[in-house]
Amino acid sequence: MLTTRKKQNVIKEIQIHDADTGSANVQVGLLSRRIDELSGHLKQHPKDNHSRRGLLKMVNKRRKLLKYLEKNDEKSYNSIIKKLGLKK
């Protein structure tokens, strides 16, 4: 689970302007961080199928947001891919 401090750090890294907390870029960043943490949890607890389902839902939501960014704002899409180290 993301603490408030970790969440604020992710938002500060990715936000476009000072009041930006809900743009697609920020949502992708937060989802990526949650996915990383949950992946670590699942390595320790491989039989936790409920968490695995949540992980799959988060991955799907991130994929949809990235597809939206690619379609509507390619410059922003490329920058977020580089910042997060995601593959195309």
Secondary structure, DSSP 8 states (H G I E B T S, - for coil): ---HHHHHHHHHHH-SSTT-SSSHHHHHHHHHHHHHHHHHHHHH-TT-HHHHHHHHHHHHHHHHHHHHHHHH-HHHHHHHHHHHT---
